[in-house]
Amino acid sequence: MSMLTQAYSTFKETHLVHLLSAGFSEVSPKISKILYLLDKEYSTAPGFPMPISRRLWLWRHGFLSRSGAIFNLTDDNIGEYVSNYEQRMKLSQINDNNRAILENKIVFHRILSDISPYAPPDLAVIKNNALYPLSTGERQDPVDWVLSTLQNDKELILKPTTTSSGKGILKLVNTEKSFTVNSEYKRKSEISQIIEELDEYLVSRAVQQREYANTIFPDSVNTIRVITMLDPETGEAFSPAAVHRFGSTESAPTDNWGQGGYCAEVDQDTGELSKATTVPDGSVQSWYSKHPDTGAQIEGASIPEWETVFQEVLSLAERIPYVPYVGWDIVLTDGAFVILEGNALPGIETLQSHSSLKSSQRVRNFYQHHC
């Protein structure tokens, strides 16, 4: 273990980085963000071995070691990529005080329900040992309500109201003979205990995805991430990138890239998928024409009715001009689609694992205007 890694382990175990970050978030958000980047670097860097000169070069340009390995950065192309520093320190300010519209899933559900038929199938909120259906707001017992609803819906998704990246998601399934939570069998008493311990959670119906996505990987809801920006001069929505994410045996029940999922680039003209990739194991990036777990073809597969879906998302972006930068998480269902979430600060690794964001002049103009 290197001296640097050993020092960080001590720092991490004492929770000093979290205490400092929490303290500085009140006094100086900038210092808090820098501490976040330091925490991220030291917790992930050991998995990406490289010469110290390479690591220092990445840091000097604002990139974490992990991102440097994913993007295959060189002197010639580094200026075309959004860095981790830029994302955390500058891009995070784009939506300003309206970030809560996207970051709070309850608020997002309400606003999207008013302007489109694509709102997520959210049913209720669990807060302070009580459950409140979104349709009525009447206080209910969380355990009784969830177990009763499972008798009809069979599958429910429970997720924190404010976190992202698939953290804390629970998939509850009533198999008639028993219950499962994230594919693990549980007794009714165990289910009850899990529900009793939840707070600030959203209860949603499970989305039944289209057959093409289910064939590629059936044990997660496989989402399309579309980034939209509003042109500062015209107000027209455009998209610099879109990727299709797929879960894995490691990431299930989510399709989260950071937990072992895969992502393929979407050709915005045709809806056709590229080869897929994932967070590299070490410094070598791997590419897959077929899903490693199921053997289903990814490269060359096409998203059904892509042009209609894509144009609808651009139209939605123009209807909420007060949040000019959004990462939409979309699931195609039979004959329609659902928008599960909107992200105020979309992750840069999945998007730039295929191509750089700042290679487009229009994107550079957008960032320069807001940052």
C-alpha positions in Angstrom: 0.0 0.0 0.0 1.4 3.4 -1.0 1.9 6.1 1.6 -0.7 8.1 -0.2 -3.3 5.3 -0.1 -2.5 4.6 3.5 -2.9 8.2 4.5 -6.2 8.4 2.7 -7.5 5.2 4.4 -6.9 6.8 7.8 -8.5 10.0 6.6 -11.5 8.1 5.3 -11.9 5.8 8.3 -12.1 8.8 10.6 -14.8 10.3 8.4 -12.9 13.6 8.4 -13.5 14.1 4.7 -17.3 13.9 5.2 -17.2 16.1 8.3 -15.1 18.7 6.5 -17.3 18.6 3.4 -20.5 19.0 5.5 -19.0 21.9 7.5 -17.7 23.8 4.5 -20.9 23.4 2.6 -22.4 25.9 5.0 -19.5 28.3 4.8 -18.0 27.8 1.3 -19.7 25.6 -1.3 -16.6 25.8 -3.4 -14.4 24.2 -0.8 -17.1 21.6 -0.2 -17.1 20.7 -3.9 -13.3 20.5 -4.0 -13.4 18.1 -1.0 -15.9 16.0 -2.8 -13.6 15.7 -5.8 -10.7 14.8 -3.5 -12.8 12.1 -1.8 -13.8 10.7 -5.2 -10.3 10.7 -6.5 -8.7 8.9 -3.5 -11.5 6.4 -3.3 -11.3 5.4 -7.0 -7.7 6.1 -8.0 -6.3 2.8 -6.7 -8.4 0.9 -9.3 -6.7 2.8 -12.1 -3.0 2.2 -12.0 -0.9 4.7 -14.1 2.4 6.6 -13.8 2.3 9.4 -11.3 3.3 11.8 -14.1 0.1 10.8 -16.0 -2.0 11.2 -12.8 -0.5 14.7 -12.1 -1.2 15.7 -15.7 -4.9 14.7 -15.4 -5.2 16.5 -12.1 -3.7 19.7 -13.6 -6.4 19.6 -16.3 -9.2 18.9 -13.8 -9.8 15.2 -14.4 -10.0 12.4 -11.9 -7.8 9.3 -12.7 -10.9 7.2 -13.4 -12.2 9.6 -16.0 -8.8 9.8 -17.6 -8.8 6.1 -18.1 -12.3 6.1 -19.5 -11.8 9.0 -21.9 -8.3 8.0 -23.2 -7.2 11.7 -23.0 -4.3 13.1 -24.9 -2.7 16.5 -25.4 -4.6 16.8 -28.7 -8.1 16.0 -27.4 -8.2 17.0 -23.7 -9.7 20.4 -24.5 -12.8 18.7 -26.1 -13.8 17.0 -22.9 -15.8 18.4 -19.9 -13.5 17.8 -16.9 -14.7 16.6 -13.4 -13.6 20.0 -12.1 -15.7 21.9 -14.7 -18.7 19.7 -14.0 -18.6 20.1 -10.2 -17.6 23.7 -10.0 -19.2 25.3 -13.0 -21.9 23.1 -14.6 -23.5 22.6 -11.3 -24.5 26.3 -11.3 -26.4 26.3 -14.7 -29.9 25.6 -13.3 -29.3 27.8 -10.3 -32.1 27.9 -7.7 -34.4 25.8 -9.9 -32.3 22.7 -9.4 -34.9 21.3 -7.0 -37.4 20.9 -9.8 -35.2 18.1 -11.1 -33.5 16.9 -7.9 -36.6 16.4 -5.9 -38.6 13.5 -7.5 -41.9 14.7 -6.0 -41.6 18.1 -7.5 -40.5 16.7 -10.8 -43.5 14.4 -10.9 -45.9 17.3 -10.2 -44.4 19.6 -12.9 -44.1 16.9 -15.5 -47.7 15.7 -14.9 -48.9 19.3 -15.7 -47.1 19.5 -19.0 -47.0 16.0 -20.5 -48.4 12.5 -20.3 -45.0 11.0 -19.7 -44.7 11.5 -15.9 -43.2 8.7 -13.8 -45.8 6.3 -12.3 -45.3 7.5 -8.8 -47.9 6.6 -6.2 -47.0 7.8 -2.7 -44.4 9.3 -0.4 -43.1 7.8 2.8 -42.1 10.4 5.4 -41.8 10.5 9.2 -43.3 7.0 9.6 -46.3 7.8 7.5 -47.3 7.3 3.8 -49.1 9.9 1.7 -50.7 8.9 -1.6 -50.0 11.6 -4.2 -53.6 11.4 -5.4 -55.2 12.2 -2.0 -52.5 13.2 0.5 -54.3 11.2 3.2 -52.1 9.8 5.9 -51.7 6.0 5.7 -49.7 3.3 7.5 -46.7 2.6 5.2 -46.6 -1.1 5.8 -50.3 -1.7 5.4 -50.5 0.4 2.3 -47.5 -1.1 0.5 -48.4 -4.7 1.3 -52.0 -4.0 0.2 -50.9 -2.4 -3.0 -48.6 -5.3 -3.7 -51.6 -7.6 -3.9 -52.7 -5.8 -7.1 -49.6 -4.3 -8.6 -47.3 -7.2 -7.8 -44.2 -5.1 -8.3 -43.3 -1.7 -6.7 -40.2 0.4 -6.8 -39.2 2.3 -3.7 -36.5 5.0 -4.1 -35.2 8.0 -2.1 -36.9 11.3 -3.1 -33.6 13.2 -3.7 -30.7 10.8 -4.4 -29.5 9.7 -7.8 -27.3 7.0 -9.4 -29.6 4.2 -8.4 -28.7 4.5 -4.7 -31.1 3.1 -2.3 -33.5 1.6 -4.8 -35.7 -1.3 -3.7 -37.7 -3.5 -6.0 -40.5 -5.3 -4.2 -42.1 -8.2 -5.9 -45.1 -10.3 -4.8 -44.6 -13.7 -6.3 -47.9 -15.1 -4.8 -46.0 -17.6 -2.7 -43.5 -15.2 -1.2 -41.9 -11.7 -1.5 -38.6 -10.6 -2.9 -36.6 -7.4 -2.4 -34.0 -6.8 -5.1 -34.4 -10.5 -6.1 -33.8 -11.8 -2.5 -36.6 -13.8 -0.9 -38.0 -12.2 2.2 -40.6 -13.1 4.8 -43.5 -10.8 5.2 -42.1 -9.7 8.6 -38.8 -8.8 7.0 -40.6 -6.8 4.3 -42.5 -5.0 7.0 -39.3 -4.1 8.9 -37.7 -2.8 5.7 -40.7 -0.5 5.0 -40.8 0.7 8.6 -37.2 1.9 8.4 -37.7 4.0 5.3 -38.0 7.8 5.3 -38.1 10.3 2.5 -39.0 7.5 0.0 -41.1 7.5 -3.2 -43.3 4.5 -4.0 -43.8 3.9 -7.7 -45.3 1.3 -10.0 -42.8 -0.9 -11.8 -42.4 0.1 -15.4 -42.7 -2.7 -18.0 -40.1 -1.9 -20.6 -40.3 -2.7 -24.3 -39.3 -6.1 -25.5 -36.0 -5.0 -27.2 -34.7 -3.6 -23.9 -35.9 -6.6 -21.9 -34.2 -9.0 -24.3 -30.9 -7.3 -23.9 -31.1 -7.4 -20.1 -34.3 -8.4 -18.3 -33.4 -7.8 -14.6 -33.2 -4.0 -14.7 -35.2 -1.2 -16.2 -32.8 -0.1 -19.0 -33.0 3.7 -19.5 -32.1 6.1 -22.2 -30.3 9.2 -21.0 -30.9 12.2 -23.3 -29.1 15.4 -22.5 -30.9 18.6 -23.6 -29.6 22.2 -23.6 -31.4 25.4 -24.6 -29.6 27.5 -27.1 -28.9 30.8 -25.3 -29.7 32.9 -28.4 -32.8 31.1 -29.9 -34.2 29.2 -26.9 -34.3 26.1 -29.1 -33.6 22.8 -27.4 -30.9 20.6 -28.8 -29.1 17.5 -27.6 -25.4 17.0 -27.6 -25.5 13.3 -26.6 -27.7 10.3 -25.8 -26.8 6.9 -24.4 -28.7 3.8 -23.7 -27.9 2.1 -20.4 -28.3 -1.6 -19.6 -28.1 -3.3 -16.3 -25.9 -6.3 -15.5 -25.9 -9.1 -12.9 -23.6 -6.8 -10.9 -25.8 -3.7 -11.1 -29.3 -5.2 -11.0 -32.0 -4.1 -10.2 -30.6 -0.8 -11.6 -28.8 -0.1 -14.9 -26.3 2.2 -13.1 -23.0 2.6 -14.9 -21.0 3.1 -11.7 -22.4 -0.1 -10.2 -21.4 -2.4 -13.2 -23.9 -1.5 -15.9 -23.2 -0.8 -19.5 -23.9 2.0 -21.9 -24.1 2.4 -25.7 -24.2 5.6 -27.7 -27.5 6.4 -29.5 -27.2 7.7 -33.1 -29.6 10.6 -32.8 -30.5 10.5 -36.5 -31.5 6.8 -36.6 -31.8 5.5 -33.0 -29.2 2.8 -33.7 -26.9 1.7 -30.8 -23.1 1.5 -30.9 -21.0 -1.0 -29.0 -21.4 -0.8 -25.3 -18.8 -0.1 -22.6 -18.5 0.0 -18.8 -16.2 1.4 -16.2 -12.9 -0.2 -17.1 -11.2 -2.7 -14.8 -7.9 -0.9 -14.5 -6.7 1.3 -17.3 -8.0 -0.7 -20.3 -11.4 0.2 -21.7 -13.5 -2.8 -23.1 -16.2 -2.7 -25.8 -19.0 -5.1 -26.3 -21.1 -5.8 -29.4 -23.2 -8.2 -27.3 -24.3 -8.0 -23.7 -21.8 -9.9 -21.6 -24.4 -11.5 -19.4 -27.2 -12.4 -21.8 -25.4 -12.6 -25.2 -28.1 -10.3 -26.7 -27.0 -8.1 -29.5 -26.4 -4.4 -28.6 -24.4 -2.9 -31.5 -26.7 -2.2 -34.4 -30.0 -2.6 -32.4 -32.5 0.2 -32.9 -34.7 2.0 -30.5 -38.4 1.7 -31.7 -40.0 5.0 -32.6 -36.8 6.8 -31.8 -37.5 10.0 -33.8 -40.9 10.5 -32.1 -39.5 10.0 -28.6 -36.5 12.2 -29.3 -38.6 15.1 -30.7 -41.0 14.8 -27.7 -38.1 15.2 -25.3 -36.8 18.3 -27.1 -40.3 19.7 -27.0 -40.5 19.1 -23.2 -37.2 20.8 -22.7 -38.5 24.0 -24.3 -41.6 23.9 -22.0 -39.4 24.3 -18.9 -37.0 27.0 -20.0 -36.1 27.8 -16.4 -34.0 24.6 -16.3 -31.9 24.9 -19.5 -29.7 21.9 -18.8 -31.4 18.5 -18.2 -30.4 14.8 -18.3 -33.7 12.9 -19.0 -34.0 9.3 -18.0 -36.5 7.6 -20.4 -38.0 4.1 -20.6 -39.8 2.9 -23.7 -43.0 1.0 -22.8 -45.5 -0.6 -25.2 -46.8 2.1 -27.4 -45.4 5.0 -25.3 -42.5 6.0 -23.0 -42.1 7.2 -19.4 -39.7 9.8 -18.1 -38.4 8.4 -14.8 -36.2 11.3 -13.8 -34.7 14.6 -14.8 -31.1 15.3 -13.7 -29.8 18.8 -13.0 -26.2 17.7 -13.2 -25.9 14.7 -15.6 -22.8 12.5 -15.1 -20.1 13.1 -17.7 -18.5 9.6 -17.7 -21.3 7.7 -19.5 -21.8 10.5 -22.0 -18.2 11.1 -22.8 -17.2 7.4 -22.8 -18.2 7.4 -26.4 -17.5 11.0 -27.6 -16.5 14.3 -26.1 -19.1 16.9 -25.3 -17.1 20.1 -26.1 -16.2 19.0 -29.6 -19.4 20.8 -30.7 -19.2 24.6 -31.0 -22.9 24.8 -30.0 -22.2 23.0 -26.8 -19.1 25.2 -26.1 -21.3 28.3 -26.6 -23.9 27.0 -24.2 -21.3 26.4 -21.5 -19.6 29.7 -22.0 -22.9 31.5 -21.7 -23.9 29.8 -18.4 -20.4 29.3 -16.8 
